Amino acid sequence: MKDRSGPEADAMLRKMLTTEDGSPTIHTAMVPDDVLQIRKVITEWCASGMDLIVTTGGTGFSSRDVTPEAVSPLLDRRADTMAAVIINQGMLVSPLALLSRMVCGIRGRTFIITLPGSAKAVRECLSILEQGLPHALKLIRDDESEIKKIHCNNEEPTDESGVKVDNSIVGRARQSPFIMVDKNEALKLVEDIIRNKILPSLEEEIFGPSEALGRTCTKDVVANDPFPSFPASIKDGYAVRCGGSLTPRVHEYAATAGARASGTSLKASAQLVDEYCCVRISTGGVVPPGADAVVQVEDTMLLDRDDFRDKELRIELKKRPVPGQDIRPIGYDIARGHLLLAKGDRVNAAAVGTLVMAGVSKISVSRLPTVGVLSTGDELDKMPLSDSTKSLVGRIPDSNRPMLLALLQQIRVPTVDLGVVEDTKEALEKAILEAASSCDIIVTSGGVSMGEKDLIKAVLKNLGYKIHFGRVNIKPGKPTTFATEPEGRMVFALPGNPASAFVMFHIFVRSALRALGADVPIRTAKARLCIRKHWELDPRPEYLRGKATVNPSNQSLEVRPTLMQQSSSLLSCLDADVLIELPGRQDDRKVVIDGDVVDIIWI
């Protein structure tokens, strides 16, 4: 059967989304009525950065109509009102519109709509969306401009720069004025700001290979010298001439690694190897002039020797060698001018050795950001606690700040200890202003929730910082806040609960550091493992602290949550080496069961 609804949708979307900047790029695919195949195409398209995905067909009541079942679990946020409006409007045209199980919603930064399969229904549905759909796409893709235009007069604006924070006890909000942001959208927002505003202004530094360890290259790096810089032997044996005698004499000079002919240069010893004479050679030794092959010791026999002087005099070659046998020519491993590291590559231990090998003494790398860490809370005390302090009820040691500093030091990031700050606007403003003179990133712990002493967001706004988000749909760590100032300085305000601060550091602060080239890329930090635990899913996406172990029966890696997953308990982090990423609860998936495969992040 010929597809008529797809071309109809293509034509209408092209007309609807064409602007003065040009026409949209539209990709098409034909997918069978199979849940897994539909999900595979949609997840791949979402991952590739598609703005809009429109499906046609499979939304009815027959057994083959499985599109809603395929799409619904993929959505981060549903747009049921939009689907209801389309169906209601369609009822005015045809009562059969009631039989559509249309689904609308958002996955990441992609809007997804499932339309009926008839060309007529597609035309009617898209006509209803003609005014709202282009604007919806702008809102999804541009948090900083379009949302502000739409909601600037709203009581609860989605542009967080318009949120008014009243921290008086009687005037404080009973619900957070900050909208709940999807975790992936929040991460994308941080990465976009770093890529577009921070990285272009980040200074570069010049270091030798060893000092550049862990840094990110700001320019391509090519080999200055070939390696090896001389023809080198691959084996321990004898340097010979292929066409020469099979029973050559052995010259008293030995071409061991680093050796040179006694009292003469190699250039002057061109006659060391000829048809009748060979030279002992070791792995890595310089192949002498005149030799065109190396024969390993195992392929020779000793015919004559001088026991008094411990000298080999003559050998026999068991088989005739071929030209170039067991010789690495000049530049065999690394040619002069070969690209060693591209701009944006991270210098690891292997890169350090390779750069030295290729004669590279200096490279340009990005400057590492300096990160300042402060804790806020009148109840906090620096360690060690005095006996008089221990006796005071309500006083607790400040564990978050030393933990966060240690996490930063583990990944070789320069840090500044900003201490413990009182829960007053004046003290917090002073601390953040002082930190701004020495820090590129400020990480705070505490003071971001709904308590009367939670002042961080109000202080940041007073100081001119733009709050990009103040709540994230995530567990633990919902009140996590991200703000920037015009000069590009960033603030990550983390919750005060220790486990929440630990998890949010790995999710948001380390993501920012990765984008700045100050930590290993996320592709080397993520994996999928089998979970050995039955776990009820939370409505919010959740990060459990977990430990990876080896299954003794099949030697495969698997993961288990640690004990004490409360956000207040650092015990859950003590022996954790991964974060287990669980999706939010859906109608068709409320638990993960023992044996399910889950996403993990190595920490």
ZIHUFEN-V992180 format. One record per residue. N is the residue number from 1. RES is the residue in one small letter. PHI is phi in whole degrees, 0 to 359 (NA if undefined). PSI is psi in whole degrees, 0 to 359 (NA if undefined). Layout:
N&RES&PHI&PSI  N&RES&PHI&PSI
//
This chain:
1&m&NA&135  2&k&285&136  3&d&281&117  4&r&255&332  5&s&288&323  6&g&299&307  7&p&301&326  8&e&296&315  9&a&296&320  10&d&301&311  11&a&295&316  12&m&291&320  13&l&293&322  14&r&300&316  15&k&291&317  16&m&291&324  17&l&257&0  18&t&286&130  19&t&234&184  20&e&294&343  21&d&276&351  22&g&133&182  23&s&265&155  24&p&287&152  25&t&270&122  26&i&244&127  27&h&253&145  28&t&232&157  29&a&204&146  30&m&255&123  31&v&235&137  32&p&296&166  33&d&284&70  34&d&225&125  35&v&304&312  36&l&294&320  37&q&291&321  38&i&297&313  39&r&298&320  40&k&300&313  41&v&295&316  42&i&293&317  43&t&295&322  44&e&295&318  45&w&294&319  46&c&298&316  47&a&296&332  48&s&279&355  49&g&98&18  50&m&300&140  51&d&279&324  52&l&216&136  53&i&235&125  54&v&241&122  55&t&255&150  56&t&234&133  57&g&96&160  58&g&79&21  59&t&251&8  60&g&270&209  61&f&253&358  62&s&284&166  63&s&295&337  64&r&273&352  65&d&276&90  66&v&242&6  67&t&300&315  68&p&300&321  69&e&292&328  70&a&286&322  71&v&274&320  72&s&307&313  73&p&293&344  74&l&278&345  75&l&279&135  76&d&278&324  77&r&220&132  78&r&269&153  79&a&236&62  80&d&296&329  81&t&298&319  82&m&297&317  83&a&297&319  84&a&296&319  85&v&297&317  86&i&297&316  87&i&295&317  88&n&299&317  89&q&293&323  90&g&295&330  91&m&297&333  92&l&291&335  93&v&266&317  94&s&212&129  95&p&298&339  96&l&290&349  97&a&300&338  98&l&298&339  99&l&271&5  100&s&272&133  101&r&255&51  102&m&300&144  103&v&233&134  104&c&231&143  105&g&177&184  106&i&237&133  107&r&239&116  108&g&62&245  109&r&241&29  110&t&241&132  111&f&266&134  112&i&237&132  113&i&229&132  114&t&253&116  115&l&255&160  116&p&297&173  117&g&268&352  118&s&271&146  119&a&299&323  120&k&297&316  121&a&294&321  122&v&299&315  123&r&297&317  124&e&292&318  125&c&294&315  126&l&290&331  127&s&295&322  128&i&295&326  129&l&273&358  130&e&304&321  131&q&278&322  132&g&271&330  133&l&296&312  134&p&302&323  135&h&289&323  136&a&300&319  137&l&295&322  138&k&295&320  139&l&296&319  140&i&293&322  141&r&267&349  142&d&221&87  143&d&291&334  144&e&271&336  145&s&246&303  146&e&294&319  147&i&296&322  148&k&296&320  149&k&297&320  150&i&285&318  151&h&250&14  152&c&298&335  153&n&258&6  154&n&282&150  155&e&295&329  156&e&235&75  157&p&293&147  158&t&276&343  159&d&278&109  160&e&294&346  161&s&292&342  162&g&267&0  163&v&284&132  164&k&262&128  165&v&249&114  166&d&257&114  167&n&259&12  168&s&290&153  169&i&297&316  170&v&279&337  171&g&262&354  172&r&296&150  173&a&291&147  174&r&272&345  175&q&226&148  176&s&299&133  177&p&283&355  178&f&267&132  179&i&292&154  180&m&279&120  181&v&258&139  182&d&298&140  183&k&302&316  184&n&293&324  185&e&294&320  186&a&297&316  187&l&297&318  188&k&297&321  189&l&298&315  190&v&299&313  191&e&296&320  192&d&297&317  193&i&297&317  194&i&295&315  195&r&294&319  196&n&270&332  197&k&242&326  198&i&268&308  199&l&301&318  200&p&300&335  201&s&258&2  202&l&284&128  203&e&290&156  204&e&252&158  205&e&229&157  206&i&250&125  207&f&222&159  208&g&286&167  209&p&306&314  210&s&294&319  211&e&289&339  212&a&274&0  213&l&306&129  214&g&87&351  215&r&273&169  216&t&250&131  217&c&292&136  218&t&261&352  219&k&217&159  220&d&297&145  221&v&240&125  222&v&242&161  223&a&289&129  224&n&280&326  225&d&234&151  226&p&284&156  227&f&220&127  228&p&288&159  229&s&272&5  230&f&212&159  231&p&293&123  232&a&241&146  233&s&284&139  234&i&270&337  235&k&235&164  236&d&276&125  237&g&176&232  238&y&223&134  239&a&275&123  240&v&227&173  241&r&255&127  242&c&303&318  243&g&274&7  244&g&273&193  245&s&294&149  246&l&274&358  247&t&230&62  248&p&285&157  249&r&286&156  250&v&253&119  251&h&292&148  252&e&291&340  253&y&286&136  254&a&245&127  255&a&272&66  256&t&284&163  257&a&303&123  258&g&87&352  259&a&278&155  260&r&228&156  261&a&301&134  262&s&300&123  263&g&74&8  264&t&208&164  265&s&271&162  266&l&298&326  267&k&296&324  268&a&280&352  269&s&252&40  270&a&296&339  271&q&264&12  272&l&301&321  273&v&241&125  274&d&216&199  275&e&296&337  276&y&243&0  277&c&223&139  278&c&232&174  279&v&228&134  280&r&295&141  281&i&216&149  282&s&246&165  283&t&303&128  284&g&88&354  285&g&287&156  286&v&285&125  287&v&290&120  288&p&293&154  289&p&304&143  290&g&97&336  291&a&270&142  292&d&230&13  293&a&198&159  294&v&237&132  295&v&251&125  296&q&291&154  297&v&306&322  298&e&297&340  299&d&259&23  300&t&228&162  301&m&231&142  302&l&276&121  303&l&262&326  304&d&211&144  305&r&210&162  306&d&245&100  307&d&292&328  308&f&294&319  309&r&261&3  310&d&53&55  311&k&236&141  312&e&275&134  313&l&253&322  314&r&208&142  315&i&233&168  316&e&239&132  317&l&273&124  318&k&292&333  319&k&210&153  320&r&286&131  321&p&284&168  322&v&247&155  323&p&303&135  324&g&83&1  325&q&300&126  326&d&54&39  327&i&234&130  328&r&267&113  329&p&289&170  330&i&303&130  331&g&75&14  332&y&297&318  333&d&278&313  334&i&223&121  335&a&275&149  336&r&300&132  337&g&89&358  338&h&292&138  339&l&289&117  340&l&266&312  341&l&224&133  342&a&270&159  343&k&305&129  344&g&98&347  345&d&285&149  346&r&265&137  347&v&278&111  348&n&253&185  349&a&297&318  350&a&297&324  351&a&295&322  352&v&302&311  353&g&296&320  354&t&295&319  355&l&297&316  356&v&298&315  357&m&302&325  358&a&266&10  359&g&75&21  360&v&269&117  361&s&260&338  362&k&218&141  363&i&222&157  364&s&266&126  365&v&228&160  366&s&285&148  367&r&289&137  368&l&287&136  369&p&291&147  370&t&266&129  371&v&246&124  372&g&261&143  373&v&234&129  374&l&225&151  375&s&250&145  376&t&239&137  377&g&157&124  378&d&293&340  379&e&273&355  380&l&270&145  381&d&231&142  382&k&289&152  383&m&276&154  384&p&279&151  385&l&284&136  386&s&282&163  387&d&299&324  388&s&292&325  389&t&289&320  390&k&300&331  391&s&280&350  392&l&277&124  393&v&290&134  394&g&95&349  395&r&274&138  396&i&226&152  397&p&288&145  398&d&280&97  399&s&268&334  400&n&293&316  401&r&298&308  402&p&298&327  403&m&295&313  404&l&295&320  405&l&298&319  406&a&295&320  407&l&298&320  408&l&292&319  409&q&293&330  410&q&299&328  411&i&256&20  412&r&65&33  413&v&264&133  414&p&299&137  415&t&232&158  416&v&229&125  417&d&276&111  418&l&266&1  419&g&78&192  420&v&259&132  421&v&243&140  422&e&296&155  423&d&278&62  424&t&226&149  425&k&301&319  426&e&296&314  427&a&294&319  428&l&292&318  429&e&299&317  430&k&298&315  431&a&296&317  432&i&290&322  433&l&297&317  434&e&293&322  435&a&295&329  436&a&297&338  437&s&283&342  438&s&231&354  439&c&238&141  440&d&274&327  441&i&229&135  442&i&245&127  443&v&247&122  444&t&248&156  445&s&231&121  446&g&95&164  447&g&79&21  448&v&241&4  449&s&265&222  450&m&248&9  451&g&285&163  452&e&291&344  453&k&258&8  454&d&272&94  455&l&248&356  456&i&303&314  457&k&295&318  458&a&295&320  459&v&295&317  460&l&299&317  461&k&296&319  462&n&297&329  463&l&274&2  464&g&92&10  465&y&283&146  466&k&265&120  467&i&273&113  468&h&277&326  469&f&205&149  470&g&233&0  471&r&209&140  472&v&233&139  473&n&283&81  474&i&204&153  475&k&224&129  476&p&277&166  477&g&112&23  478&k&306&319  479&p&278&10  480&t&308&135  481&t&233&141  482&f&232&130  483&a&218&154  484&t&225&156  485&e&252&165  486&p&304&327  487&e&287&351  488&g&105&356  489&r&293&140  490&m&246&147  491&v&234&127  492&f&250&110  493&a&262&109  494&l&262&157  495&p&296&162  496&g&276&339  497&n&297&129  498&p&302&313  499&a&295&324  500&s&297&315  501&a&298&319  502&f&298&311  503&v&293&315  504&m&293&331  505&f&300&312  506&h&293&325  507&i&281&314  508&f&257&310  509&v&294&314  510&r&294&328  511&s&298&318  512&a&295&318  513&l&295&324  514&r&297&316  515&a&296&332  516&l&271&3  517&g&78&19  518&a&254&13  519&d&203&166  520&v&297&145  521&p&300&150  522&i&297&333  523&r&296&336  524&t&268&356  525&a&253&349  526&k&252&152  527&a&201&175  528&r&235&126  529&l&228&161  530&c&280&130  531&i&266&136  532&r&254&59  533&k&195&138  534&h&277&128  535&w&218&128  536&e&283&130  537&l&285&143  538&d&272&155  539&p&303&330  540&r&267&148  541&p&304&138  542&e&231&144  543&y&247&111  544&l&270&146  545&r&279&133  546&g&218&170  547&k&231&128  548&a&274&135  549&t&226&166  550&v&261&126  551&n&290&118  552&p&294&339  553&s&281&325  554&n&230&6  555&q&61&21  556&s&269&153  557&l&281&140  558&e&218&169  559&v&226&145  560&r&228&141  561&p&295&145  562&t&282&172  563&l&284&166  564&m&56&69  565&q&276&10  566&q&297&147  567&s&293&344  568&s&273&351  569&s&255&119  570&l&281&349  571&l&301&330  572&s&292&340  573&c&262&347  574&l&301&310  575&d&248&19  576&a&284&138  577&d&237&2  578&v&217&159  579&l&253&129  580&i&266&119  581&e&265&113  582&l&251&141  583&p&286&162  584&g&292&155  585&r&294&137  586&q&236&165  587&d&301&325  588&d&263&2  589&r&208&105  590&k&250&350  591&v&217&159  592&v&254&142  593&i&247&160  594&d&306&120  595&g&109&346  596&d&294&151  597&v&266&130  598&v&232&160  599&d&279&140  600&i&227&157  601&i&239&123  602&w&290&135  603&i&237&NA
//
